[in-house]
Amino acid sequence: MNKKPGLLKKIVRFIDKKIVVPITKAIMKIGKRFNSSNISLENFLSKSNTLLFVSLFLALVVFILFDQKKISFNDTSAEVLKDQTVEAVYNEEAYVVEGLPEKVDITLMGSRSDLFIAKQSTASKVTVDLTGLKPGTHKVDIEYMRPNDAVDYSVNPSVATVNIYPKVSESKTLTTDLLNQDDLDPKLIIDNVTPEVDNVVIKGAEDENAINSLTKVATVKALVDVSSLNDQDVGTVTLKDVPLKAYDSDGNSLDVEIVPSKIEVEVDLSSPSKTVPIRAIPKGDVTFGQAISSINLSQNNVTVYGKQSVLDDLEYVPLEVDVDGLKENREYKLDLKKPKGVRSMSVNNVTVEVSLGTSADKDIPNVNIDVRNLDDRYSVQGLSQNDIQVTVSLKGVESVLNNLEADDVTAYIDLKGYEPGEYEVDVHVSGTDSRVQYLSKTKKVKIRVVEK
């Protein structure tokens, strides 16, 4: 109560400054325009009580006009709420609904204060009431539950055409799919992935016309994200909340209900490795009259990591060295390429020193011809003695050639895909020493493929 006199004084000062004084000045200007003979009117208007009552009367009129909203400031505006989630009300255990938009835009119209309250409210939501609708096609209204009746709204889209199907269920075998495998430590291998369940239940529409019909489901996969393996070490890691996804025969995902929707998966990690030699393989011919006398590597062996089946077949890691036209000794710095199936190597680059010497020749006669890649159902016969043995010519430095014998040289023919009949085929030769060039003096041989 002690504060009221001060508040009343402020109100009086405000009325005096904003209403009484301006009106008084206006009346004084009007009075000056009157004839000086009209003294009585001027004296009446000049009285302080008259001016006070006139001002209070005008203030009361203005207050009533504002209070009755006859005079107002137009502060109406509009705002758009984008991507508002649509909630459908229906029996989810009995029906499947398709055609309903996931999100809509809401345009709100009203005063700024009302709009602010409406946007901040957690009670507002967009709904579609499908209660009582039977299976079939229906047009339904999309409604916005507004928290403030003073706000008008419009929904875009405001109407949706939906298809309602009866919900059915069936069992499906669960498989696994590995995602982001590049994030796995290259020295590790995933040996096995074991989900906690072998079968899941899928629920959805049985009707073939439904977009996500159960008849279209070809497989259900547990999506195992390798990047979520925080503990990347040899052993078994358990991943929780692994999501499940259904796919059609073309690999397109289908929006069907899966029970359970997430599972636990055990991932077995191992680190198979093998140490093999690095074999330098010269490519091209050195200058005429020269041959390779030595090839020295900064690293002779490398440890490789990969699947055990790949490592079992790997005997060495090849390193190609371009010596074409080489005239003098040279040092190379080369990258070591990973063989197919190898994930990691202990050595990634090698320094190679190639030395040259004077070229010499040597022939190795009566080298038997091996047969490669022939179907097990068949056998092969040479049509003459010259078709089962060849002479191989060697080119290299003399000190290297002196150490080579017939067992160090291989001649072979490749019969992959050959059927019974007579053929003339190319002869290939190779040897144990990569510093030497190998050439068969017989380029082609005649053979007969027969059934066993």
N, C-alpha and C positions, 0 to 999 in steps of 0.2 A: 504493500500500500504506500510505502514511503517513496516508491519509484514513480507513482502515478502523476504527482504534480509536475515532475520534470518532463514526463512524456506528453502531458497536456500542453505544456509550454512550447514544446517542439512542434506540436500540431498547429497551435495558434500561429507560431512564427511562420510555418509553411503556408498556411492559408493567407496570412497577411502579405507575404512576399510574392506568392504565385497568383493570388486571386484579387485581394483587396487593392493592392497598389496598382496593378495593371488596369483594373476597372476604374479606379479613381482618375488615373491619367487620361483614360479614354473619355470620361465624363467631362473633365476639364477642357479637353480639346473641343468637345461638342458645345460646351457653354460659351466658349469664346466666339463661336460662330453665331450664337444668338444675338439679337439686337440688345443694346445696352438698356433699352426700356423694359426688357423682360427680367427685371431685377428680382422679382418675387420667385420665379422658377429657379433662378441661379442661386438665390439664398437657400431655397429648399434643398436643392441638390448638393449645396456646399456643406450642409449640416453633416457632422460626423455620424450621427445615428442613422441618417438616411442611407449614407454610403455603406455603413456596416450591414444594415438589413438587406440592401440590394445585393451586396456581395455574398452574404450568406444564402440568400434565395437562389442566386445563380449557381453557387457551389452545390446546393442541395439538388438542383435540377441536373447538373452534370453527373453527380453521384448516382442519381436514380437511372439516368440513361446508361451509364456503364454497368450498373448492377443488373439491369434488365437486358443487357447485351445489345441495346439499340446502337451503341457505339462500341466498337472493339477493334483491336489490331489483329489482322489476319496473319496468324502464325502457323497455319496448316501447311504440312509438308509431307513428303512420301519417302520411304526407304525400301530397298529390295533386300530380302534375306535369301541368299543363293544356296542351292544344294541342301535343302532341308530334307532330312530322312523321312520317308513315308512308312508309317506303321499300319499294318493290316490287322484287323480284328476278325478272327475266324477260328474254327476248330482245326488247329495245326496237326492234330493226331489223325484226323479223318480225311483231310483234303490237301491237295496241292494247287497253288494259285500261280498262274503265269500271266504276263502282260501288264502287271502293275509296275509303274515307274519306281525306281529305287529312291530318286530324289526329285524335288520340285523347287521352284522359286516362289517366294511369297512377297507380294508388294503390300506394305503397310501404309495407311494414310491416316493422318491425325495431327494433333499438336505435337510440338517437339518434346514436351514433357511426357505426354502419353506414349509417344514412340519410344522414348528412352526407357520407360517402365516396361513396355511390352518386350523390348529386346532383351532386357535383363532378367525377365521372368523365366523360371525353369518349368513353369506349368504349361507353357505353350508347346504344342506338337501338332504334326500333320497326320491325320488318320483317315483310313478307309474302312467303313463298317460293312463287312461281308456276312454278318450274322444272319442266318436264316436262308441264305442263298444256296440253291441246289447245284449239282454238277451241270456245267454248260457254259455258255457265253453270256456275259452281263456287262452293261454299262453302269459304272458307279461314279459317285461324286467324291472328290478329294476335299476333305474339310480341314480347316485350320482352327484348332482350339485356342482361341485368343484369351489371354488373361485379363484384358481390359476392354470393356464394351465400348469405350469411347474411341477405339481404333477400328477403322474399316480396313478390309483386306481383300486381295484377289489372289488366286492360286493359278500358277502356270506350270503344267496343264491342270485344269480343274476337273476334267472327266477322263476316266480310263476305261478301256475295254479289256476285261479280264476273262480268262478261261479257268474254270474250276474243274479239277479232276479228282476222282476218288484216290486216296493214297493206299498203295500196296507195298509189300516188302519181300525181299528175297536174300538169300545168302550168296556171298561172293568170296572167292579165294583172294587173299591179300598177297601182293608182291611188293618189292622195294625198289626205289629209284634213288641213286646217289646224285646229289646236287653239289656244285662248286668243288669238284674233285681237285682242281688246280690249287686249292687252298691247303691241301694235305701236304705235310712234310714229304719232300720227294724221296726221302730214304725209307718211308713207310709204305706199306701195302695193306689195303683192306682185304683180309682173307674171307671174312664172312659177316653177313648182316642178318641178325635174328630178331624178328618182331615178336612181341609177347603173345600175339594171337595169329592164327593161320587163316581165319575166316572172319568176315565182318558182315553186318546186315545193311543193305541199302534200301532206302525208302523213297518212293516217288510215284509218279503217274505211270500206269501200265499202258495207257493209250499211246499208240505209235505217232499220233499227231502232236503229242506234247513235245515241246522243245527239248526238255530234259527227261525223255521217257526212259524207264528202266530197261526197255528193250534195246536201247542204244549203248548201254554200258558194256564195254569190252573187258575192262580191267580196273581194279582199284589198287592204287599204289600208296605206300608210305613214303613220303618225301623226306629222305634223310639228308640234312644239310651238313656237309662235311666241315664247313666253316664254323659250325657250332661245337666242334670237338675241341674244347679248351685244353684238355689234357692229351696232347698228341705224343704218346709214348707206346712202346710195345706192351700189349695186354688187351684187356676188354674194357671198353668204355660204354656206359649206359646213357642214352639220350632220352629225356623225358619230353612229353607233349609234342611228339612228332606228328604233324598233320597228315591226314589222309585225303586223297583226291581221286575222283572217278574220271575215266577217259573213254571215248569211243574208239572204234577201230582205226580212225585216222589220227589219233593222238590229240583230239580236241577235248578240253575239259568240260565236264557236265556238272550242272548244279543240282546234285541230288543229295539227300540226307544220308549220312553214313554214321552207323552206330557200332563201336564208339567213333567219335570224330578225331580223337588223338590217342596215341599209344606210346608205350616205351619200346625202345629198340636197343639191342646190344650190338656193338660194333667191335669185331676182333681185329687188332692191328699187329702186324709183324714187320720185320725188316730183313728180308732175304738179301744176301750179298755174295759176290764171287770175285776173286782176283784173277784177272786174265792178262795175257801179254798185249802190248800195243804193237801192231805189225805195220811197218811203213811199206806202202805200195807205190812204187814209182809209176807215174803216168807220162807217156810220151817217150821220145827217143832223144838221147843226148847227142851231141855233135858227132859227126862221122869220125871213126877211128878212135873214139873214146868209149869207155864203159864205166859203170859204177863200181868202185873198189870197196867202198864202205858206206854204211848208213848208221849213224850214231844218234840215239835219242836221249834227251835229258831225263825222260821217264820211260822205263821199259815195261812197267806193269801199271794196271789201273784197277781199282775196286769199283764194281758196278752194282747198282741196286735196282731191283725190279721183281716181277713175279718169278716164282721159282721155275715155272715151266719155260720162261724165256731164258733164264740163266743157265738151265741145263743144256740148252742147245747152243749157247754162246761159247766159242773157243778162243776168240781174240777180238780186239777192237781195231778195225782198219783205219789207217791214216794215209790218205792220198797225198803224194808229193809230186808237184808238177815239175818234171825235169826236162820237158821238151825243149831242145835246142841248147841245153846247158853246156858251157864251154870250159868252166873252171869250178873249183870247189866253192860251195856256197852253204850258208846257214839260213834256215827257214824258221819262222815263228808261226806255228799253225794251231788252229782251234781243233780240238778233238770232238768229233760229232758223235752224239749218242746213237747207238744202234736202236733199231725199232724195238719197242717194248721196255727199254731201259729208262728208268725215271731219274736216276742221279748217278754221277761218277765222281770219284775222288780226285781225278785230274781232268782239267778242262782245256788246257793248252800245253803244247810240247815244243821244245826247240829241237830241230833236226839239222844235223851236219852231214852233208853229202860230199864225198871225195871221189875224184875221177882218176882213172888210169888208162893205160893203153889197152885197146880192145883185142880179144882173141876169140877163136871159134873152136867148137868141139861138137862132134856128132855122137849120139848114143843110139845104136841100132836096136832093132827087135824089141821095141817097147809095146807091150800088149795094150790093146784098146779096151778100156772099160766102158760099160753101158750104164747110163744114168736115166732115171725117171721113166723107165719102161713099165707099163702096166704089169702087175703080178700074174695076170692070166697068160702072158706071152713070154716067149724067149726069142733070141736073135741069133742069126747065123751070118758069118762072113762068106761072100761068094767066092773068095780066093784067099790065099795066104797073105797077099798084100792088103787084104781088107780086114785082117785081124791084128796085124802088127804094122808099126810105122817107125821111121827113123826121125829122131828129134834133134834139131840143130840148136846148139846153145851159143849165146854170145855174151861175153863178159870178160873181166880181167883174168889173166891166166891163173893166178893164185887161187881165185874162187872156183874156176872151172875144174881144177885138179882135184877138188874135194867132192865133186858131184859124181854119183853113180846112177845106174838105171833106176834104182829104188827111189831116187830123189825126183824122178820125173814121172808125170802122169799124163797119159793120152786118153781121151774119152769122147763118146758121142752122146748127144742128148736126144732121147727118143720119147719125150713127153707128148702124149696124145697120138702116137702112132698106132695104127691098126695093122692086122696081118697083111703082108704084101712085100714087094721088093722096092727098095729106095736107095738113092744116092745121098749121103748125108755128110755134113761138115765134120772135120776132126778138130778138137780143141786140145790144147796142151797147157800144163801148168807145172810149177815146181816148188820146192821147199824154200829156195833162196830167192828173195825178191830183187836182189841185185843183178840177176841174170835174166836175159830175154830168151824165151822158149818159142820155137817155131817148128811145126811139123812139116817135113818135106813132102808128105802126102796130104793134099788139101781135102780130098773127099774119098770116101770108101763106099762100096756097094754092099748092102746088107739085105737080109730077108727076115721079116718078122713073122713068126708062126705061133700058133696056139700050143700051149704045153700039153 
